[in-house]
Amino acid sequence: MVLRILTFPLRYAISKVKKAFGKLEEIRIEPLYAFGNEDRIFVKARVLEAYKQSKPSARKNSLQNILGALRRYAGSSVPDAKVVVSFMEAHKEVVSDEEGIVACEFECSDHFSIEKHKVGFRLMEEEGLVPEKKHSYIAVCQYLKDHPLGVISDIDDTILISHATDIGKKLWLSVSKNAYTRRPFPGVSEFYRALTQHGKNPVFYVSSSDWNLYDLIKDFLRYRNIPSGPMLLQDLHLNLRNIWRSGGGDHAHKLEKIEMLLDLYSGMKFFLIGDSGQHDPELYAEIIKAYPGRIKSVYIREVSDEEHLRREDLIHDIGRYDHAPELVFVKSTQEAMRHAREKLYIAP
């Protein structure tokens, strides 16, 4: 994140100059998510130069992975690019922001039925911009507002071993490993497949990681056979009003995204999964208070052995509310699975 903050203004300026002189490489539109309910869907993508990024491999050494990480963060986002976003018969023209992000939403017709749909992206012809020849699409993740169950999960130190509380270790893992060599916590794949009933229920990943890590996380989930779902990562959006929020681990960003999901799927109950390394327990406690009866259970992976007072205070605080879910602190995914089986949340 520090690397990105330092390089962001320079990359933005370089991209503007290259565009003005027609020196940008081919432009790629990278779809990030498309999800919603029967009334509307939210769409996000990123416009960037089509830099060459080699495929991850378990055989790659640390130096090769470091070079890959540098290419990922040096990849130039393209601001002020006009993109046509299409969903069914609707089309919207959106201009990318300073990070190359395009975002919009579509309303669904009264007679809309939930089926498999796709959102398409097309770069408009503009001087200085040459689009890739291939088209960009993303499948829509769509569920009814009153679908019974869903999962909201953190990523770092929840499914992916990250050492988020140790800056040095986290940075080394981030740059020296790839999607195939990063390690999940044992049992995560089985647990998440059981909670989602093998794709019947949705899973949403809410993380303070930034969009430069999107491809790594997507490949990691696929390689480790962990259920995929929309990833709600963090926009940097540096300006004078919110520069204090940059730097990762943003509590407000995650709270905002989880509240949006609970409002979007107003009849759905959720499992919340996170870790004790940063603010997940307190964040989930806020959600429980604000949305009574909407949380099925909370699973928190304990990062430190010295969590007793914090854990007991939170459990006592949550227990005062009617219909409060259990706040379950676990050392391993296997503990969480045992609890879920005992409660019949998943098949025994």
N, C-alpha and C positions, 0 to 999 in steps of 0.2 A: 504493500500500500504506500509506503514512504517513497519507493521508486516511482510509483505512478504519479504521486502528487508533485514530485520534483520535475518529472518529464512532461506532464500534461500541458502547461502553457507553451513549451517549446514545440511539442508535436502539433498542437493546434495551429500555431503560427506557420510552421513548415507546410502543413497541409493547405492552408489558405494561399500561400505563395505558389506552391506547386500547381494548384488548381488554376490560379490566374495565368500562369505561363504554360498551361497544358502539359505539365510534366508528371501528373499523377499516373500511377500504374493502373491496370485494370481494376474496376471497382466491384467489390463483392457485397451482397446484402446477406448478412448472417441472421436468420430468424432466431429469436430468443424464446418467445412463448406465444401461445394463443390459447386462452382458456376462458370459461365462463359458464353461465347457466342458460335456461331457456329464454331469458329476456335479452341478454347482452353478452358479448365476449370482449376481452381485453387482449390487445396485440402489442408486441414489442419486437424490434429488430435493431440491428446495428449496421451502419454503412461504413466500410473500411476498405483500404487498399488490399488487394488479393495477394497478400504476402505468402510466400511458400513456407508452409509448416509441415515438417515431416511427420509421419504417423508415429504414435507412441509404440514402444516395443520393450519387452522385458529384458532384452539384450543390451539396451543402450546404457552407457556408463554415465557417471555424474557430469562430466564435461559436456557430453552431447545434450544432456537434459538442461544444463545451465544455458547453453546456446539457444535451445528451444524456448526456454523461459524468457530470455532476452528478446527473441524475435516476437514472442507473444505480446510483450509489453511495448515493444518498439513499433508494432503494427499501427499504421496511421489511421486513426478514425477520420472520417470525412464529414465535416460540418456543412450545413446549408445545401445539402443535396436533396433534390425533389424525388420523392418515391411515391408510386401509386400502390396502395394496399387494397387487395381485393378479397371479398368474402361473399360467396354466393353471387348474387346479382349486384351487390353494392361495391363501390369503388371510392377510395378517399385519397387525396393528395396530401402528403405530409412532408414537412421539411426537417431534415436531421438537425439535432442540436449540436452544441459545441463538442460533445463526446461522440457524435455520429449516431446518436440514438433516435429512432423514430418510434412513436407510440400513438395508438389511437384505440377507439372502441367502436363496436358495431352493435346496433340494436337488431334483435331477431324479430321476424314477422310473427303475427298472432297465430299463424297456422304452422309455425316451425316445429318440426319433430327432431329430437336429438338423434343424429346419425353421425357417421364419420364424414367430416368436412375438412377442407384445407383452406388456409389463407395463403394468398400469393403476393409476391413483392416484385415490382418492376421499377428500375431506375429510369427516370424520364431523360430524354435526350437533352443534353446541355453541353455547352462548350467547355472543354477541359475534362470531361468525365467520359470514360470508356467502360461500359459495363461488361462483366463477364458474359460469356455466351450462354452459360447454363442459367435456367430459371431457379428462383428461390421459392420454396414452399415450406409450410409447416402444418402438421396435423393439429386440429383443434381438440383440446381436452375439455369436454363439455359434460356437465352433470346437472340434473334437476336441482332446484333450490332445496327440495325436501328429500334428497337422497339421504339415506339413513346415517352413513358413517364416512369419515375421511381421516386422513393422517396429516399432521403438520410437523415437519422435522427440521431441526438444525442440521448442519453439515459437519463443520469442524469439531472434532472430538466427540461427535455423536455417532456418525457413521464412518467418518474418515479420521484416522489417527493423525493429528496435526500439532499437538503440543502447543496449543494456542496461548497458554499462560507463560511460555518460555519463548521470548522473541527470537533468540538465536536459533533454537531448534526449529521453530516454525519457519523461519526464513530459509534455513538450509533444506528442509523438506520441500518447501515450495519451489525452489530452483533446481535442486539436484535430483528430483524424482519426476516421473511422468505418470500418466493415468494408469499404466500397467504395473508400475512399481510402487505406487502409493498403496498403503495397506488399510483395509477396512477392519473394524472390530469384529472378532469372530462371532458368527451367528446373526449378523445384521441382515444378510440376504434372506435367510429363512424367516426371521421375525417380521420383516417388512412385507414379505410375500404373504405371510399368514394374516397380518393385520389388514392388508388390502384385499384379501381373499383372491389372490392371484389376478389382480387387475380389476376386480369388480368395484372396489372402492378407490377413490383417488388419493394420491399422496402429493403434497406440496412441500417443496424445500425452500425454507426462508433462512437466508444467511447474510452475514455482513461481508462476505467475499464480494469482489467487484466483477464486472462482466468480462474482464480479460481472462478469468478462470472458467468461463462457461464451457468451453470445449473440453477442458481437462476434466471437469466434474461430470459432464455428459458421458465422456468416454469411460471414466472410472465406474459410473453406475452400470453401464452396459457390460463392461468387462467383468465386473464382480457379480453380475446377475442380481443387482438390487433394483427394485421397481423404479421406473422412471416417472417423472411428473414435472409439472411446471416449476421452474426455478425462479424465485423472486430474490435476485441479488441486489447489490447496492449500487445506485448511481452516485457518482462523485459530485457532479454539479458544483464545482468550486465557484463561489462568488462571495461578495462582501456580506451577504445576509446569512449564509450557512456554512462558511468556511470552518467554523468551530465544530461542525459535525463530521468533518473528514477524518480519516485516520483509522477506520475500521472499528469493529465491535460496537456499532451504533445501536443503542437500546431503542431509540425512537424509531429508527428505520424498521426494525423487526416488529415492534408493537403496531406500527401503522399497517404493515403488510398483513399481519395476522388478523387485525380488526377488519380489514377489507375482505378477507376470505370468509370470516364469520358473518359479515353483513351480506356478502354475495350469495352464500349458501345458508340462508336464514333458518332452514329446517334441519340442517345437518349437524350431527354431533361429531366431535373430533377427539382423537388421541393427540396429545402434545408430547413430543420427544426432544430432549435436549441434554445439556451437560451443565455441571456446576462450575465450569471454568470461568465463566464471565457472568452474564446477568440472566440466563435462562430461567432459573427458579423464580426470581422476583418478577420477571416479565410474565411468566405463565400465571403467577399468583394474581397479577393485575387483570389478566384476561378472565380468570375464574370469577373474580369479583364483578367485572363489568358485564359478563355474559353468563349469568347463573343458569345452571342446568344444561349448558351447551358442551361442556367438556366431559368426555367419558372417563378418561384417566390420564395422568401425567407421569412420564417416565424420565427420570433425571440420572444420567451417568455421573457418578461421583469421581471427579478428577483427583481430589486430594483426600487423604485420610483424616484431615483435620476439619471436618465439615459438621461436627455434631451439633454445636450450638445453632448454627445457621439453619440446619436441617430441621431441628426440633422447633425453632421459632416459626418457620414457615408452615410446617405441618399444623402447629397449634393455631396459627392465624387463619389458615384456610378452613380448619375444622369448625370455626365459628359460623360459617355460612351454610344456609339450608341447601340441600342437594349438592353439596361440595364433593368433587371427585377426590380420589386418593392421590396424594402426591408421593410417588414411589421412587425412592432413591435406591439405585442399584450399583453394584460394582462391575457387573458384566451384562451382556445381552441375554445370557442364559437365565439370569435372575429375573429379568423383565419377562421373558417368555414363560417362566414358571408361574409368575403372578397372573399373566394374561390367560393362561390355561386354567388356573384355579378359579378365575372369575368368569370363565367361559367366553372371554372376548375372542379367543381363537380356539380351534378344534383341539381337543386333548390328544 
